[in-house]
């Protein structure tokens, strides 16, 4: 399928962003980030990134811009454009159909605010049928510890998000909750079992705080 997930290898950024960091907002050298993005574009063509803010807004893209739109999902019906979502523990959700694709940033707030539901609805409005979802590597339920208050809030709306850490403290399994949402929407799926916190090949905000960003990329 026309999709790609990056890890932190084979880039030009230095510690603590070593080495294939694709984010401009984390404190890395801009020249290195631009060079890493150019390496990605050399593989798959022009790629649109976004300025992600843990919101529920999406943008339909018809051409690639040097200015990253502020949103947490990109959608396109245009061939030759790749859409990128950056993550360092959140879920990189790629939605694919024959005529419409989307890249979606699904963290705790995005899940709670229903960003996946909104994007699927927009894809269908644009003519998508038989949508397939791929969930890339993200933090697992055993590692995503949260306060009792946050767990209660999220699980009241999405019970399948309930999880406990290995120490039996409150946690959230965002992937499991997202899969339930997708299935209810009639979307088929496949999901990575890799945890970004546990696997050093991926950037993880929970592990290092100051770190780079992996990406999920999709195109028609």
Secondary structure as the mmCIF struct_conf table of DSSP 4:
data_model
#
loop_
_struct_conf.conf_type_id
_struct_conf.id
_struct_conf.beg_label_comp_id
_struct_conf.beg_label_asym_id
_struct_conf.beg_label_seq_id
_struct_conf.end_label_comp_id
_struct_conf.end_label_asym_id
_struct_conf.end_label_seq_id
STRN STRN1 UNK A 3 UNK A 5
BEND BEND1 UNK A 8 UNK A 8
BEND BEND2 UNK A 10 UNK A 10
HELX_LH_PP_P HELX_LH_PP_P1 UNK A 13 UNK A 14
TURN_TY1_P TURN_TY1_P1 UNK A 15 UNK A 16
BEND BEND3 UNK A 17 UNK A 17
TURN_TY1_P TURN_TY1_P2 UNK A 18 UNK A 20
BEND BEND4 UNK A 24 UNK A 27
HELX_RH_AL_P HELX_RH_AL_P1 UNK A 30 UNK A 44
STRN STRN2 UNK A 47 UNK A 48
STRN STRN3 UNK A 50 UNK A 51
BEND BEND5 UNK A 54 UNK A 55
STRN STRN4 UNK A 59 UNK A 60
BEND BEND6 UNK A 62 UNK A 63
BEND BEND7 UNK A 66 UNK A 67
HELX_LH_PP_P HELX_LH_PP_P2 UNK A 68 UNK A 68
STRN STRN5 UNK A 69 UNK A 70
BEND BEND8 UNK A 71 UNK A 72
STRN STRN6 UNK A 73 UNK A 76
TURN_TY1_P TURN_TY1_P3 UNK A 79 UNK A 80
STRN STRN7 UNK A 82 UNK A 87
BEND BEND9 UNK A 88 UNK A 90
STRN STRN8 UNK A 91 UNK A 96
BEND BEND10 UNK A 98 UNK A 99
STRN STRN9 UNK A 101 UNK A 106
HELX_RH_AL_P HELX_RH_AL_P2 UNK A 108 UNK A 112
TURN_TY1_P TURN_TY1_P4 UNK A 113 UNK A 114
HELX_RH_AL_P HELX_RH_AL_P3 UNK A 115 UNK A 125
TURN_TY1_P TURN_TY1_P5 UNK A 126 UNK A 127
BEND BEND11 UNK A 130 UNK A 130
STRN STRN10 UNK A 132 UNK A 135
TURN_TY1_P TURN_TY1_P6 UNK A 141 UNK A 143
STRN STRN11 UNK A 145 UNK A 145
HELX_RH_AL_P HELX_RH_AL_P4 UNK A 148 UNK A 157
HELX_RH_3T_P HELX_RH_3T_P1 UNK A 159 UNK A 161
STRN STRN12 UNK A 162 UNK A 164
TURN_TY1_P TURN_TY1_P7 UNK A 166 UNK A 167
BEND BEND12 UNK A 168 UNK A 168
STRN STRN13 UNK A 170 UNK A 172
HELX_RH_AL_P HELX_RH_AL_P5 UNK A 174 UNK A 184
TURN_TY1_P TURN_TY1_P8 UNK A 185 UNK A 186
STRN STRN14 UNK A 188 UNK A 191
TURN_TY1_P TURN_TY1_P9 UNK A 196 UNK A 198
TURN_TY1_P TURN_TY1_P10 UNK A 200 UNK A 201
BEND BEND13 UNK A 202 UNK A 202
HELX_RH_AL_P HELX_RH_AL_P6 UNK A 205 UNK A 208
BEND BEND14 UNK A 209 UNK A 210
STRN STRN15 UNK A 214 UNK A 219
#
